[in-house]
Amino acid sequence: MPIFTGINRHTLDKQNRLFVPSKMREELGRDIVLFKPTNGDKCIYIYPQKVWEENQKDINNEPDGTLRTIMQRLYAQHSDKTEMAPQGRVTVNPEFVEYAGFVGEVIIVGAGQRIEIWNPDNYAEMMKRCEDITFDIRY
């Protein structure tokens, strides 16, 4: 499984195309899934197709019932399977651009098994909320 790290600034062009940094692009692969998070984060997640499929298996292994149905529905409705262009660009769905408030510059953050794309103001606000959260990191 890939592990994405680091932070980069790039620009979303007028066609909603985003250039993915080369070190992240290699780990992502060609087939990817963009996801509008259901946790309230005003950003977009990018998953490698293989990681996305594993996440879907976990959901499908939940016990039959309302929760599983809701999770399946939300994950399907909030996702967009796409391909990365050979030049390393990803076209972001206009609905996702609007949701995350992308205008020009964006912040690309490695977040473990996914990449997060943030509007710089939303990212700063989220990081401000995290300032008071403390925990021990185990190495």
C-alpha positions as CSV (number, residue, x, y, z in Angstrom):
1,M,0.0,0.0,0.0
2,P,1.3,3.4,-0.8
3,I,1.9,6.0,1.9
4,F,1.6,9.6,0.8
5,T,3.5,12.3,2.7
6,G,4.4,15.9,2.3
7,I,2.7,19.1,1.3
8,N,2.7,21.0,-2.0
9,R,1.1,24.1,-3.5
10,H,-0.2,23.9,-7.1
11,T,-2.8,25.6,-9.2
12,L,-6.1,24.3,-10.5
13,D,-6.4,25.6,-14.1
14,K,-9.6,27.0,-15.7
15,Q,-10.4,23.5,-17.0
16,N,-10.3,22.1,-13.4
17,R,-7.1,20.3,-14.1
18,L,-4.6,19.7,-11.3
19,F,-1.0,18.8,-11.7
20,V,-0.1,16.1,-9.2
21,P,3.5,16.2,-7.8
22,S,5.7,13.6,-9.4
23,K,6.5,11.8,-6.1
24,M,2.8,11.4,-5.4
25,R,1.9,10.6,-9.0
26,E,4.1,7.5,-9.1
27,E,2.4,6.1,-6.0
28,L,-1.1,6.9,-7.2
29,G,-0.9,5.2,-10.5
30,R,-3.1,5.9,-13.5
31,D,-6.5,4.7,-12.2
32,I,-7.7,6.9,-9.3
33,V,-10.8,7.8,-7.4
34,L,-11.7,11.3,-6.3
35,F,-13.9,11.4,-3.2
36,K,-15.9,14.2,-1.5
37,P,-15.5,13.4,2.2
38,T,-18.6,12.7,4.2
39,N,-17.0,13.9,7.5
40,G,-17.4,17.6,6.8
41,D,-13.9,18.3,5.6
42,K,-14.1,20.9,2.7
43,C,-11.5,19.1,0.6
44,I,-11.2,16.3,-1.9
45,Y,-9.5,13.0,-1.3
46,I,-7.6,11.2,-4.1
47,Y,-7.2,7.4,-3.7
48,P,-5.3,4.9,-5.8
49,Q,-7.9,2.6,-7.4
50,K,-6.5,-0.4,-5.5
51,V,-6.8,1.4,-2.1
52,W,-10.4,2.4,-3.0
53,E,-11.3,-1.1,-3.8
54,E,-10.0,-2.3,-0.5
55,N,-12.1,0.3,1.3
56,Q,-15.1,-0.8,-0.6
57,K,-14.5,-4.4,0.5
58,D,-14.4,-3.3,4.1
59,I,-17.8,-1.6,3.6
60,N,-19.3,-4.6,1.8
61,N,-18.1,-6.8,4.7
62,E,-20.2,-4.8,7.2
63,P,-23.3,-6.7,8.5
64,D,-26.3,-6.4,6.3
65,G,-28.5,-3.5,7.3
66,T,-29.3,0.2,7.1
67,L,-25.8,1.4,8.0
68,R,-24.1,-0.7,5.3
69,T,-26.7,0.5,2.7
70,I,-26.1,4.2,3.7
71,M,-22.3,3.8,3.6
72,Q,-22.5,2.1,0.1
73,R,-24.8,4.8,-1.2
74,L,-22.7,7.7,0.2
75,Y,-19.4,6.3,-1.0
76,A,-20.8,5.7,-4.5
77,Q,-22.5,9.1,-4.7
78,H,-19.5,11.0,-3.4
79,S,-16.9,9.4,-5.6
80,D,-15.6,9.9,-9.2
81,K,-13.5,7.2,-10.8
82,T,-11.0,8.8,-13.3
83,E,-7.6,8.5,-14.8
84,M,-4.5,10.6,-14.5
85,A,-3.3,12.0,-17.8
86,P,0.2,11.0,-18.9
87,Q,1.4,14.5,-18.1
88,G,0.3,14.0,-14.4
89,R,-2.8,16.0,-14.5
90,V,-6.2,15.1,-13.0
91,T,-9.4,16.7,-14.0
92,V,-11.6,17.5,-10.9
93,N,-15.4,17.2,-11.3
94,P,-16.9,20.7,-11.2
95,E,-19.2,19.7,-8.3
96,F,-16.2,18.7,-6.3
97,V,-14.4,22.0,-7.2
98,E,-17.5,23.9,-5.9
99,Y,-17.8,21.8,-2.8
100,A,-14.2,22.4,-1.8
101,G,-14.1,26.0,-2.8
102,F,-11.2,25.6,-5.3
103,V,-10.2,28.9,-7.0
104,G,-6.6,28.9,-8.4
105,E,-4.1,27.8,-5.8
106,V,-4.7,24.6,-3.9
107,I,-2.7,22.7,-1.3
108,I,-2.0,19.0,-1.9
109,V,-1.3,17.0,1.3
110,G,-0.1,13.5,1.7
111,A,-2.4,11.8,4.3
112,G,-1.3,8.2,4.5
113,Q,-3.2,6.1,2.0
114,R,-4.7,9.1,0.3
115,I,-3.9,12.6,-0.9
116,E,-6.0,15.5,0.1
117,I,-6.6,18.6,-2.0
118,W,-7.5,21.8,-0.1
119,N,-8.4,25.4,-0.7
120,P,-5.7,27.2,1.2
121,D,-8.1,29.1,3.5
122,N,-10.0,25.8,4.4
123,Y,-6.7,24.1,5.1
124,A,-5.5,26.9,7.4
125,E,-8.9,26.8,9.2
126,M,-8.7,23.0,9.6
127,M,-5.1,23.2,10.9
128,K,-6.1,26.0,13.4
129,R,-8.8,23.6,14.8
130,C,-6.0,21.0,15.2
131,E,-3.7,23.2,17.3
132,D,-5.4,22.2,20.6
133,I,-5.4,18.5,19.9
134,T,-2.6,16.6,21.5
135,F,-1.7,13.0,21.3
136,D,1.4,10.7,21.5
137,I,2.9,9.6,18.3
138,R,4.2,6.1,18.5
139,Y,7.3,5.4,16.4
